[in-house]
Amino acid sequence: MINEFIFGNGAGYPFAKDLKRAGKVVKISFLAVVLLFFAGSPAVLGGQGDAVGKPGGAREARPPLPGLECAGRWSPDSHIDLVFTVRRWERGGEIGSELVVWDARKPLSPPLAAVVMPLQLPLACFPIQGSGDLMTVWSTGTASVEVIVFSFNSGSVREVMNASCDWFPEVVYGAAGEPYIVLTFLGWAETPDGCHVKFPEEAMVYRHNGQGYEPLGRFPFLRRFEFLEKSRPTGR
């Protein structure tokens, strides 16, 4: 399973990391999907997106390519290789993001699935080892983040978890390799000099159950990993 991903760098063309596990065919397929996404873009057809020369040798940066927010490889299991993109979505005055999934071996085919979300700022998108699901983490424009997890099964994408928290989520693993998602919530505390600051107070733990992620409960932040000790077989 590959958990590498790329982001548009905001000042030019997005770049693709070398996908170590993939062969040349899959690498070319991934690049072809990204290039096809940009084909027809006014930024590409109009020659925008990089620096242009100015009199006197100065260079002026053109606007970045619009639309693409995140892209990467996704292998839900050993028999499926996918490519995903998260791009800006607009329709009828509504703005959001669209998750689009392709078969990595058939980059010229129509997308396998597409999901529209009312969120605009992805902080991270990466596969979860052990479940094959895709985790996406979003800025909400407030102090919280939104965590949305997708599964891929029988050619369709399904949302299997949607929750918010105050800190970037953690993914940890039990003794059998099963994934857990830990969401942290902040609280207020008073320092000795009378200042009020936020600190990690509690954590909500979710366990993968084969179909989705079920909540195990809320724990004090410093004791959020105690459940891992309980899940460990006796004698280990």
SERO-758777 format. One record per residue (C-alpha): x, y negated, z negated. Coordinates in steps of 0.1 Angstrom, whole numbers, padded with zeros to 4 digits, always signed. Layout:
// SERO-758777
XYZ...
This chain:
// SERO-758777
+0000+0000+0000+0013-0034+0009+0007-0064-0013+0025-0091+0008+0006-0121+0020+0013-0154+0037-0001-0189+0033-0001-0219+0057+0027-0241+0046+0007-0273+0050+0033-0290+0071+0035-0270+0103+0028-0235+0115+0021-0207+0090+0049-0181+0089+0046-0143+0086+0068-0124+0062+0084-0092+0075+0060-0064+0066+0085-0038+0054+0063-0007+0056+0048-0015+0090+0063-0004+0123+0068-0026+0153+0033-0019+0166+0015-0030+0134+0038-0061+0131+0029-0072+0166-0007-0065+0159-0007-0087+0129+0010-0116+0148-0015-0111+0176-0044-0115+0153-0030-0147+0139-0022-0160+0174-0057-0152+0186-0071-0170+0157-0053-0202+0167-0061-0197+0204-0085-0224+0214-0077-0245+0184-0076-0282+0194-0043-0284+0174-0027-0258+0196-0043-0268+0229-0035-0305+0222+0001-0298+0213-0004-0307+0177+0010-0290+0147+0048-0298+0148+0071-0327+0150+0073-0350+0180+0100-0373+0191+0098-0411+0187+0119-0439+0201+0153-0441+0184+0154-0404+0176+0129-0405+0147+0105-0376+0144+0069-0378+0132+0052-0348+0117+0019-0339+0133-0011-0326+0113-0009-0289+0103-0029-0264+0121-0065-0265+0107-0085-0236+0095-0062-0209+0083-0058-0208+0045-0044-0173+0038-0036-0142+0058-0020-0108+0051-0021-0070+0053-0046-0049+0035-0044-0011+0033-0075+0002+0013-0061+0037+0015-0033+0056+0034-0055+0061+0065-0066+0025+0070-0045-0006+0080-0063-0039+0081-0053-0075+0086-0073-0102+0068-0075-0140+0072-0092-0166+0050-0101-0196+0070-0121-0228+0066-0158-0224+0074-0183-0252+0083-0219-0250+0094-0248-0274+0091-0230-0297+0067-0220-0268+0044-0183-0261+0038-0167-0230+0025-0143-0202+0034-0147-0171+0055-0129-0138+0049-0124-0120+0082-0111-0084+0085-0096-0067+0116-0083-0033+0123-0045-0038+0124-0041-0013+0152-0068-0029+0174-0061-0067+0172-0080-0074+0204-0112-0058+0191-0139-0079+0174-0135-0082+0136-0147-0054+0114-0163-0076+0089-0167-0113+0078-0178-0127+0045-0186-0164+0038-0179-0179+0004-0188-0214-0010-0152-0219-0020-0124-0238-0003-0090-0235-0021-0076-0199-0023-0047-0197-0048-0038-0161-0039-0051-0131-0019-0035-0097-0025-0044-0060-0025-0047-0042-0059-0026-0011-0061-0045+0018-0075-0079+0008-0062-0072-0004-0027-0094-0035-0033-0085-0070-0023-0083-0097-0050-0089-0133-0041-0083-0161-0066-0099-0195-0060-0096-0230-0074-0130-0243-0083-0121-0280-0085-0125-0279-0122-0103-0264-0149-0114-0229-0142-0106-0204-0114-0129-0179-0096-0118-0143-0092-0136-0124-0064-0126-0088-0056-0136-0070-0024-0137-0034-0014-0136-0019+0021-0156+0012+0028-0172+0027+0060-0162-0004+0080-0178-0029+0058-0165-0054+0031-0184-0054-0002-0179-0078-0032-0173-0056-0063-0164-0083-0089-0170-0120-0093-0160-0138-0125-0144-0170-0136-0117-0177-0162-0094-0204-0173-0060-0189-0163-0046-0169-0134-0058-0133-0137-0035-0104-0147-0036-0069-0132-0022-0042-0154-0022-0004-0152-0032+0024-0175-0013+0057-0181-0029+0073-0151-0023+0043-0128-0058+0030-0130-0060-0008-0126-0074-0032-0152-0081-0069-0146-0075-0093-0175-0091-0127-0175-0079-0153-0200-0100-0181-0216-0085-0211-0233-0094-0227-0266-0085-0259-0285-0060-0260-0314-0046-0288-0335-0008-0292-0337+0009-0302-0369+0012-0338-0357-0026-0341-0351-0027-0335-0313-0053-0312-0298-0040-0289-0271-0054-0259-0252-0040-0224-0258-0048-0189-0246-0076-0178-0271-0094-0148-0257-0092-0123-0228-0119-0103-0210-0108-0069-0197-0123-0051-0167-0116-0015-0158-0119+0000-0123-0144+0028-0124-0142+0040-0088-0170+0018-0075-0163-0016-0091-0150-0032-0123-0168-0027-0156-0162-0050-0185-0146-0033-0216-0150-0063-0239-0135-0095-0251-0103-0094-0271-0080-0119-0289-0054-0130-0263-0024-0116-0282-0041-0082-0285-0054-0080-0249-0032-0050-0240-0041-0028-0271-0066-0009-0250-0037+0004-0229-0023+0022-0259-0057+0038-0266-0059+0050-0230-0024+0067-0232-0026+0105-0236-0014+0119-0270+0023+0127-0271+0034+0101-0246
